[in-house]
Amino acid sequence: MKITYYGHSALLVESPDAKVIIDPFLSGNPGSGIAPENIRVDAVLLTHGHSDHLGDAVEIARNNDCPIFAVYELAEYCRIKGAKVKHMNIGGKLADSGFTVKYTPAFHSSSIQEGDYWIYLGEPGGILLTLEGKTLFHAGDTALFGDMRLIGERNAIDVAALPIGDVLTMGPDDALLAASWLRAAKVIPVHYNTFPVIEQDGAEFCNRLKQEGITGFPLKAGESVEI
């Protein structure tokens, strides 16, 4: 499994059999380092509907003639916008060609603004993505919550992508505990430094992970790690 970080919470995950992108906030993020038209994937996976996660999902899905996997209401929103979709919901699992997706709970919100109105886009979620015999847990935007222990007990997680920005999600202290509860041997910090309000030191967070026997990867946009 090869994982490439494109800033904020966007991860491109690939194996010889499949390539998917999670939360592709690219064109709206000057730190992504890549344009949506340069993304080639078999699927787009979304954790929730906020604009910094939905991002360029519909454009990428249409360009690649591939589906968007999302919780039901968000999937319907993307379908109305012209994308192929796979409707899912929290707790559900779906196998596709070369990979499997399962949605877990996340404690956050999920909506998007259009004009003067906010549109509810279903429950936020985390994603357990399995391909090439490896499992990535992308926690999405979330607070720390006790059932992360259960997620860790029931799934062999090879690497976890955890938000550390604080204010809008859990911060480094809670993410450190989440990594332990998830039993993740490797962690990629996400959802930080995109905006001033979520500035954090990713390298320092990974140093703290190391003290707990966990390997952290403070990736910069465009950098990859092989799991």
Backbone torsions as a table, in degrees:
resi	resn	phi	psi	omega
1	MET	NA	125.0	176.1
2	LYS	-110.0	131.7	-178.3
3	ILE	-121.5	125.2	177.1
4	THR	-116.5	131.4	-178.0
5	TYR	-93.9	133.4	177.4
6	TYR	-122.6	39.6	175.4
7	GLY	81.1	157.1	-179.8
8	HIS	54.0	-111.2	179.4
9	SER	-120.4	14.3	-175.1
10	ALA	-83.5	124.6	177.2
11	LEU	-128.8	130.7	170.0
12	LEU	-98.1	122.8	-175.6
13	VAL	-120.7	128.1	-175.3
14	GLU	-141.9	151.4	172.9
15	SER	-138.5	176.8	177.2
16	PRO	-60.5	-21.7	-174.6
17	ASP	-100.4	-19.1	-174.3
18	ALA	-159.1	156.5	176.2
19	LYS	-141.0	125.2	-178.7
20	VAL	-134.1	156.4	175.0
21	ILE	-123.2	139.5	-179.2
22	ILE	-110.9	131.0	174.2
23	ASP	48.6	64.6	-172.1
24	PRO	-80.6	73.2	173.8
25	PHE	-86.7	91.3	-170.9
26	LEU	-114.9	-62.2	-175.0
27	SER	-66.7	-29.1	178.5
28	GLY	-84.6	-1.5	-177.5
29	ASN	-120.3	104.2	-177.3
30	PRO	-63.3	-14.0	179.3
31	GLY	-92.9	5.5	-176.3
32	SER	-72.3	-35.0	178.8
33	GLY	79.9	6.4	179.8
34	ILE	-151.3	147.3	177.7
35	ALA	-93.8	148.2	-178.1
36	PRO	-58.9	-30.7	-179.1
37	GLU	-69.2	-12.2	178.6
38	ASN	-95.9	3.0	179.4
39	ILE	-88.8	127.9	176.3
40	ARG	-121.4	112.5	-175.1
41	VAL	-142.9	166.9	175.7
42	ASP	-96.3	-14.8	-179.4
43	ALA	-165.3	155.6	172.8
44	VAL	-116.5	131.6	179.0
45	LEU	-115.5	134.2	-179.3
46	LEU	-120.4	135.9	176.6
47	THR	-85.0	-35.5	178.8
48	HIS	-166.9	-178.3	-167.2
49	GLY	-98.2	2.5	178.4
50	HIS	-60.7	147.3	-171.6
51	SER	-61.0	-25.9	179.2
52	ASP	-83.6	10.4	175.0
53	HIS	-130.1	-45.4	172.6
54	LEU	-59.5	-45.0	171.7
55	GLY	44.4	-121.3	-176.0
56	ASP	-99.6	23.0	-173.4
57	ALA	-56.8	-46.5	-176.2
58	VAL	-65.4	-44.8	178.7
59	GLU	-60.7	-44.5	-179.3
60	ILE	-64.6	-43.2	179.4
61	ALA	-62.4	-42.1	179.8
62	ARG	-69.1	-40.7	179.4
63	ASN	-62.5	-34.5	-175.6
64	ASN	-100.5	0.5	-176.7
65	ASP	50.3	45.8	-177.4
66	CYS	-126.4	162.9	-176.7
67	PRO	-85.2	156.3	167.9
68	ILE	-100.9	126.1	173.6
69	PHE	-93.5	127.8	-178.5
70	ALA	-162.2	161.9	171.7
71	VAL	-59.4	150.5	-163.4
72	TYR	-47.9	-54.1	-175.4
73	GLU	-63.7	-39.9	177.6
74	LEU	-67.5	-39.1	176.5
75	ALA	-61.1	-41.9	178.5
76	GLU	-63.5	-40.8	177.1
77	TYR	-58.9	-45.1	179.6
78	CYS	-66.7	-36.3	177.6
79	ARG	-63.4	-43.7	179.0
80	ILE	-61.9	-30.6	179.2
81	LYS	-81.1	-2.3	172.8
82	GLY	108.0	11.7	-179.1
83	ALA	-101.4	151.9	166.4
84	LYS	-71.7	144.7	-176.6
85	VAL	-139.1	159.9	169.0
86	LYS	-121.0	110.7	-178.7
87	HIS	-75.3	126.3	177.6
88	MET	-135.2	-179.3	174.4
89	ASN	-156.9	171.6	-174.1
90	ILE	-60.3	129.7	-179.5
91	GLY	93.2	-13.6	-178.2
92	GLY	-86.7	151.5	179.0
93	LYS	-126.8	142.6	-179.9
94	LEU	-142.8	126.7	177.0
95	ALA	-94.3	133.4	175.3
96	ASP	-121.9	-172.4	-178.4
97	SER	-70.3	104.2	174.7
98	GLY	93.2	-4.2	-179.7
99	PHE	-158.0	163.5	177.4
100	THR	-129.7	138.4	179.7
101	VAL	-119.6	133.2	172.2
102	LYS	-133.9	135.1	179.6
103	TYR	-95.5	135.4	176.5
104	THR	-114.7	165.8	174.7
105	PRO	-64.6	157.2	168.7
106	ALA	-146.4	145.1	180.0
107	PHE	-102.2	100.2	-174.6
108	HIS	-164.3	-148.4	173.8
109	SER	-141.6	174.8	-176.2
110	SER	-158.1	109.6	-179.2
111	SER	-163.9	170.1	176.4
112	ILE	-144.7	146.8	-179.4
113	GLN	-94.1	130.7	171.9
114	GLU	-129.5	111.0	-174.7
115	GLY	65.3	-127.4	-179.8
116	ASP	-92.6	7.0	-172.7
117	TYR	-119.8	148.2	172.5
118	TRP	-105.0	131.4	-179.2
119	ILE	-103.5	124.7	177.3
120	TYR	-71.7	131.8	-175.2
121	LEU	-123.0	37.0	174.6
122	GLY	82.5	-176.8	-178.9
123	GLU	-78.6	143.1	172.5
124	PRO	-70.8	160.3	-179.2
125	GLY	-149.8	164.8	165.1
126	GLY	-100.1	165.4	-177.3
127	ILE	-128.2	125.5	167.7
128	LEU	-97.2	110.1	-178.6
129	LEU	-110.8	121.3	179.6
130	THR	-116.4	125.4	172.7
131	LEU	-153.3	148.6	-178.2
132	GLU	54.0	34.4	177.6
133	GLY	74.3	7.2	179.7
134	LYS	-116.8	150.4	-179.7
135	THR	-122.8	125.7	172.1
136	LEU	-103.5	132.0	170.7
137	PHE	-107.3	111.7	173.6
138	HIS	-97.4	111.3	-172.7
139	ALA	-72.9	-12.4	-173.9
140	GLY	67.4	-160.2	174.0
141	ASP	-88.6	123.0	-176.2
142	THR	-158.7	156.9	164.9
143	ALA	-84.1	167.5	169.4
144	LEU	-69.9	136.2	176.0
145	PHE	-146.1	152.3	-169.8
146	GLY	-61.3	-30.4	-177.1
147	ASP	-72.7	-2.5	169.5
148	MET	-60.7	-29.4	174.6
149	ARG	-60.3	-44.1	-179.3
150	LEU	-66.0	-41.3	177.2
151	ILE	-59.1	-41.5	178.9
152	GLY	-69.4	-35.6	179.9
153	GLU	-70.2	-35.4	-171.9
154	ARG	-93.3	-10.7	-176.7
155	ASN	-132.8	138.2	175.8
156	ALA	-86.1	92.0	-175.0
157	ILE	-88.2	119.0	179.5
158	ASP	-81.2	-35.3	179.6
159	VAL	-152.4	140.8	178.8
160	ALA	-120.2	136.3	172.7
161	ALA	-101.8	114.9	-172.2
162	LEU	-121.8	133.9	176.1
163	PRO	-71.3	140.5	179.9
164	ILE	-129.0	6.3	-170.6
165	GLY	-68.6	-23.2	-175.8
166	ASP	67.5	179.6	-179.0
167	VAL	65.5	-58.2	-178.6
168	LEU	-102.4	-15.4	178.4
169	THR	-144.4	-174.0	173.1
170	MET	-65.2	153.8	178.1
171	GLY	-100.3	-172.3	-175.2
172	PRO	-58.0	-39.9	-178.4
173	ASP	-62.8	-47.8	-179.8
174	ASP	-69.8	-35.7	178.8
175	ALA	-65.5	-33.7	177.0
176	LEU	-62.5	-43.5	178.2
177	LEU	-68.7	-38.9	178.0
178	ALA	-59.3	-42.3	179.3
179	ALA	-59.3	-40.5	178.2
180	SER	-66.1	-47.2	-179.6
181	TRP	-62.9	-35.3	-179.1
182	LEU	-77.3	-9.7	-178.4
183	ARG	58.4	35.2	-178.8
184	ALA	-85.4	124.2	178.7
185	ALA	-76.5	-22.4	-178.1
186	LYS	-134.5	143.7	-177.2
187	VAL	-138.8	137.3	171.9
188	ILE	-112.2	115.4	175.5
189	PRO	-72.2	137.6	179.5
190	VAL	-136.5	176.8	176.3
191	HIS	56.6	54.8	176.2
192	TYR	-153.0	153.9	176.1
193	ASN	67.9	2.7	177.0
194	THR	-72.1	-37.8	179.9
195	PHE	-129.5	154.7	-178.7
196	PRO	-54.3	-35.4	-174.7
197	VAL	-68.3	-18.7	-179.1
198	ILE	-117.1	31.0	177.7
199	GLU	-69.0	130.1	178.4
200	GLN	-147.1	164.3	178.1
201	ASP	-99.8	98.5	-177.8
202	GLY	-63.8	-37.6	-180.0
203	ALA	-65.7	-40.4	178.7
204	GLU	-66.1	-39.8	176.1
205	PHE	-59.2	-42.6	-179.9
206	CYS	-68.9	-30.5	173.0
207	ASN	-64.1	-39.5	177.5
208	ARG	-67.2	-37.8	175.3
209	LEU	-60.0	-41.9	-178.1
210	LYS	-59.2	-36.7	178.8
211	GLN	-65.5	-20.8	177.9
212	GLU	-98.1	8.0	179.5
213	GLY	79.7	20.1	-179.0
214	ILE	-114.2	135.9	179.1
215	THR	-89.1	123.9	178.5
216	GLY	-108.6	149.5	-179.5
217	PHE	-125.4	94.7	178.2
218	PRO	-79.9	72.8	-172.7
219	LEU	-70.0	144.3	169.2
220	LYS	-95.0	158.8	-178.3
221	ALA	-54.1	128.4	-179.1
222	GLY	94.2	-11.4	178.6
223	GLU	-84.3	152.2	-176.4
224	SER	-128.4	161.3	172.9
225	VAL	-138.8	141.9	176.3
226	GLU	-100.0	130.0	-180.0
227	ILE	-111.6	NA	NA
